[in-house]
Amino acid sequence: MNELDFVTVGDGTRIAYRVDGDAGRPVLMLSNSIATTLRMWDMQVDELSKHFRVLRYDFRGHGGSGVPAGAYSLDRLGRDVIELLDALGIERVHFLGLSLGGFVGQWLGIHAPERIERLILSNTSSYLGPAKPFDERIAAVLQAPDMSETAEMFLGNWFPARMLAANEPVIEEFRAMLLAIDRQGLAGLFAAVRDADLRRTVALISRPTLVIAGRHDTVTAASHSELIASTVPGAKLVVLPAVHLSNVEYPAEFMKAVLGFLR
């Protein structure tokens, strides 16, 4: 694993990123789920970097990135991406975002379409309100003695019972990732999801868009993906028999959908 590189964005927060693949290839930017790091994409990077220069990053509050205090906003998360691209001298990217990464992808498609070639929105939603459950989750996370209970909640939401029961190695990897997440950073990102409502504005996305849904997704229900796909002009929809992390649960089918759309 290469070392992380860093860029400092406008509000002084340090954003961690890494790049894989040859410089001459088109850039594919990957954006992960809340409560994970850029290592969420480890299973995909070898294959993707045969075709693309792959750029991954950690959200503010997570992984190698800085943890500013207070609530974060989707606008700020979107600007983190734009400022990272500016710092690297990259004009346009294909963008693949899963879950919270998909919220950021929608924001970019609405507010910065000139930076996007093709957009893939996986296991995501335009709105996950109302606010009250998020406020309760934020309070619980900040008051808990450690991340163990929160980690098990996420694993239960992300993976099918059979994978959890077998405690497959990938489950242990994600458990370790979750236990290492900064609670202040998690609370900040929960606030960004709580306050996001793109249900009307996704109709403004003009870039070619693929929506990937998980049929058994309990976090961002398949109906949410269907709504995005029917609202974004010309969007395509692929439904996989997955729960939430479809890139981990169905890597071959996920990769086929992604490469088929991007190439």
TIKOLFI-290415 format. One record per residue (C-alpha): residue in one letter; x, y, z. Coordinates in steps of 0.5 Angstrom, whole numbers. Each point is the difference from the previous one (the first is absolute). Example, Ala and Ser with C-alpha at 12.3 -4.5 7.8 and 13.67 -1.06 7.14 Angstrom:
residues 2
residuo,u,v,w
a,25,-9,16 $
s,2,7,-2 $
end
This chain:
residues 263
residuo,u,v,w
m,0,0,0 $
n,3,7,-2 $
e,0,5,5 $
l,-5,5,0 $
d,1,7,-2 $
f,-3,7,2 $
v,-3,6,-2 $
t,-3,6,5 $
v,-7,3,-3 $
g,-2,7,1 $
d,-3,-1,8 $
g,7,-3,2 $
t,-2,-7,0 $
r,5,-5,-3 $
i,-3,-5,-5 $
a,4,-7,-1 $
y,0,-3,-6 $
r,3,-5,-5 $
v,1,-2,-7 $
d,1,-6,-4 $
g,1,-1,-7 $
d,4,3,-6 $
a,0,7,-1 $
g,-3,0,-7 $
r,-6,-3,2 $
p,-7,3,1 $
v,-1,2,7 $
l,-5,-4,4 $
m,-2,3,7 $
l,-2,-5,5 $
s,-4,3,6 $
n,-2,-5,6 $
s,-5,-1,5 $
i,-1,3,7 $
a,4,-4,5 $
t,5,-2,-5 $
t,7,2,-3 $
l,2,0,-7 $
r,2,-7,2 $
m,-7,-2,-1 $
w,2,-1,-8 $
d,6,-4,1 $
m,-4,-6,-4 $
q,-1,4,-6 $
v,6,4,-1 $
d,5,-5,-3 $
e,-5,-1,-6 $
l,-2,7,0 $
s,7,3,-1 $
k,1,-4,-6 $
h,-5,5,-3 $
f,0,6,4 $
r,5,4,4 $
v,-4,-1,7 $
l,-1,6,5 $
r,-2,-2,7 $
y,-1,4,6 $
d,-2,0,7 $
f,-6,5,2 $
r,2,5,5 $
g,-1,-3,7 $
h,2,-7,-2 $
g,6,-4,-2 $
g,6,4,-1 $
s,-4,7,-1 $
g,0,5,5 $
v,-6,0,5 $
p,-3,7,1 $
a,-5,1,5 $
g,-7,1,-1 $
a,-5,-2,-5 $
y,2,-1,-7 $
s,-4,2,-6 $
l,-1,-3,-7 $
d,2,6,-3 $
r,7,0,4 $
l,1,-7,-2 $
g,-2,1,-7 $
r,5,6,0 $
d,6,-4,3 $
v,-1,-4,-6 $
i,1,6,-5 $
e,6,3,4 $
l,3,-7,0 $
l,-1,-1,-8 $
d,3,8,0 $
a,6,-2,4 $
l,2,-6,-5 $
g,-2,4,-6 $
i,-5,-5,-2 $
e,-6,4,-4 $
r,-5,-6,-1 $
v,-1,-7,3 $
h,-5,-6,-1 $
f,-3,0,7 $
l,-2,-6,4 $
g,-3,1,7 $
l,-3,-5,5 $
s,-5,2,5 $
l,3,6,3 $
g,4,0,-6 $
g,-6,0,-4 $
f,-3,6,3 $
v,7,4,-1 $
g,-1,-3,-8 $
q,-7,3,0 $
w,2,7,3 $
l,6,0,-6 $
g,-5,-2,-5 $
i,-4,6,2 $
h,5,5,2 $
a,6,-1,-4 $
p,-2,-4,-6 $
e,6,3,-4 $
r,5,-5,4 $
i,-4,-6,-1 $
e,0,-5,-6 $
r,-4,-5,2 $
l,-3,-1,7 $
i,-2,-7,3 $
l,-4,0,7 $
s,0,-6,3 $
n,-4,-2,6 $
t,-2,7,2 $
s,-6,5,1 $
s,-2,7,-1 $
y,-3,1,7 $
l,0,-5,6 $
g,-4,5,5 $
p,-3,1,4 $
a,5,3,5 $
k,-2,-3,7 $
p,3,-7,-1 $
f,7,4,-3 $
d,0,4,6 $
e,-1,-6,5 $
r,6,-4,-4 $
i,4,6,1 $
a,-1,1,7 $
a,1,-8,1 $
v,6,0,-3 $
l,3,6,3 $
q,-2,-3,7 $
a,2,-7,-1 $
p,7,-3,4 $
d,2,-2,-7 $
m,-2,-2,-7 $
s,-1,-7,1 $
e,-8,0,0 $
t,0,5,-6 $
a,5,-5,-4 $
e,-5,-5,1 $
m,-6,4,-2 $
f,3,2,-6 $
l,3,-7,-2 $
g,-8,-3,1 $
n,-2,6,-5 $
w,5,-1,-5 $
f,1,-8,-1 $
p,-5,-6,0 $
a,-1,-4,6 $
r,4,-6,-4 $
m,6,4,0 $
l,0,2,7 $
a,-1,-7,2 $
a,6,-2,-3 $
n,4,5,2 $
e,3,1,-7 $
p,7,3,0 $
v,-3,6,-3 $
i,-5,1,6 $
e,6,0,5 $
e,4,5,-5 $
f,-7,5,0 $
r,0,-1,8 $
a,7,2,1 $
m,-1,6,-5 $
l,-7,2,4 $
l,4,-1,7 $
a,5,5,-2 $
i,-5,6,-3 $
d,0,6,4 $
r,-6,1,4 $
q,0,8,-1 $
g,1,-1,-8 $
l,-6,-5,0 $
a,-4,5,4 $
g,2,5,-5 $
l,-2,-4,-6 $
f,-7,-3,3 $
a,-2,8,0 $
a,2,0,-8 $
v,-5,-5,-1 $
r,-5,2,5 $
d,0,7,-4 $
a,0,-2,-7 $
d,-6,0,-5 $
l,1,-1,-7 $
r,-6,-3,-2 $
r,-2,6,-5 $
t,7,3,-2 $
v,2,-7,-3 $
a,-4,1,-6 $
l,5,5,-1 $
i,6,-5,-1 $
s,1,0,-8 $
r,6,-5,0 $
p,-1,-7,-2 $
t,-2,-3,6 $
l,0,-8,3 $
v,-4,-1,6 $
i,2,-7,4 $
a,-5,-2,5 $
g,1,-6,5 $
r,-7,-4,0 $
h,1,-2,7 $
d,3,7,2 $
t,-3,2,7 $
v,4,7,0 $
t,-2,3,-6 $
a,-6,-4,-3 $
a,0,-2,-7 $
s,-6,4,-1 $
h,5,6,1 $
s,4,-2,-5 $
e,-6,-1,-5 $
l,-2,7,2 $
i,7,3,-2 $
a,0,-4,-6 $
s,-7,3,-2 $
t,1,7,2 $
v,7,1,-4 $
p,-1,0,-7 $
g,2,-6,-4 $
a,3,-3,6 $
k,1,-8,0 $
l,-1,-4,6 $
v,3,-7,2 $
v,-3,-4,6 $
l,5,-5,3 $
p,-3,-5,5 $
a,5,3,5 $
v,-1,4,7 $
h,3,6,1 $
l,8,-1,-2 $
s,-2,-3,-7 $
n,8,1,-2 $
v,2,-5,5 $
e,-6,-5,0 $
y,-1,0,-8 $
p,7,2,-2 $
a,0,-3,-7 $
e,-7,2,-2 $
f,2,7,3 $
m,6,1,-4 $
k,-4,-3,-6 $
a,-5,6,1 $
v,5,5,1 $
l,5,-2,-6 $
g,-6,-1,-5 $
f,-2,7,2 $
l,6,4,0 $
r,3,-3,-6 $
end
